[in-house]
């Protein structure tokens, strides 16, 4: 989400930028020492010494990568904002167009890996707009910059070394390896470790190339999802209608029940028709509070979250897949929700802790503990206990939000 800076915020940006440039200059002085050490480590792990010297001597420090790694969005993204930007008519129509283009391949992958075509297309659409934007940052430079930074050095050092070995294995050119600032690559935005373990040569040219081969990319996505535990023959989940007076304490992953049990509790499909009476387990997800849509999440929902650990992402992938295969849009409307800043959420968490609802250390992230704390407070105040930080909850707790101040 974008926001308007006040004069005070804008003035504060100037010293921050100066600090960033100072940090970059300081880091650049030690970057060559770091890459020399990493080259030695690569050689010790089997990389050809001459190749390692060539690769690591050409690496360049990327201050923009550190800037992006440190930046946190000021506002917490709402589900309606996230969903409406990702499940669009353009993506639905483009997905159907790509189905026509790759229909034979997609059916072959379905047979081999058990992943239906519309899911592969949905992942592709969300990751890179079907390959139209795969990132422009030099991957090895980005990974080296993060490996030489203390914050997550161990993880990115491993990813860098894997990327160098991958470049040799697949005969990739260093200048062609471009991607996201964090090192995700190709049509499907695989990190080097995922690329190494799950990318496959789908077109049979002797190289698994996720940048230039759509066939390799789709084949690799199918292989990856199968390895992550996709259950063939089952959906991701579905939009549902909750009964009047639904107890929202029953929502969330810890409250998995069979579809037969959910039906007995009054849940139906979104159009009011009955759920299947099966023993397959699912749990209720209410990403926008009780005024927004509700979903039953099946096991494949969790598999999608192993690709990207976000319920918003998993719902977007699942529903985009449904739309590509011909399903209608969501039945429940997306509500207008307040745009909270991270400071607002930190203030909420502090207020909940002070009120005796332990949500852990305030971090500005609405996770399971914060939702549980909100539910406890809502129950105490005889509010609908959906675990959602409504303005009513904020005001009741005495939290002054940035939106409240902007309106005053």
Number of C-alpha atoms within 10 A of each C-alpha: 11 7 10 7 10 8 8 8 10 10 11 10 12 11 10 11 12 11 12 16 15 12 14 18 14 11 18 17 11 12 21 18 12 18 23 15 13 20 23 15 15 24 16 11 12 10 18 13 14 9 15 21 17 11 15 22 13 14 20 17 25 20 19 16 20 20 16 11 14 9 9 10 11 16 18 19 18 18 24 18 15 14 19 12 10 19 22 14 14 12 21 22 13 17 27 20 13 17 20 11 11 17 14 12 17 24 16 16 22 18 12 13 20 19 24 21 24 24 25 25 29 25 26 23 26 18 20 17 20 20 21 10 13 21 20 13 20 22 27 28 23 27 29 26 29 28 24 23 17 8 13 12 16 13 12 22 21 15 23 26 24 20 23 21 20 18 17 15 12 14 13 15 9 18 9 12 22 21 24 20 24 21 28 24 27 26 29 28 24 24 20 26 17 17 25 18 13 19 25 24 18 20 16 10 10 11 17 27 25 27 19 13 19 20 20 24 29 26 27 27 30 27 21 21 22 18 13 16 14 23 17 14 8 14 18 24 21 19 21 25 19 23 12 8 7 16 13 18 16 15 19 18 14 9 12 19 17 17 22 17 18 21 19 12 13 14 23 21 18 19 12 11 11 14 18 14 13 11 11 15 17 24 21 27 22 20 20 21 20 18 15 16 23 23 21 25 26 22 18 22 22 21 20 24 17 14 17 12 12 13 18 18 21 24 25 22 29 23 24 29 27 20 23 24 18 12 11 10 14 16 12 15 11 16 16 13 18 16 18 21 19 22 18 21 23 18 21 27 28 21 19 22 17 11 12 11 19 18 22 13 11 19 15 21 14 20 10 13 16 26 19 21 22 26 22 21 21 20 15 10 12 9 13 17 22 26 28 21 21 17 17 11 18 20 13 12 17 12 19 14 22 17 14 14 8 7 7 6
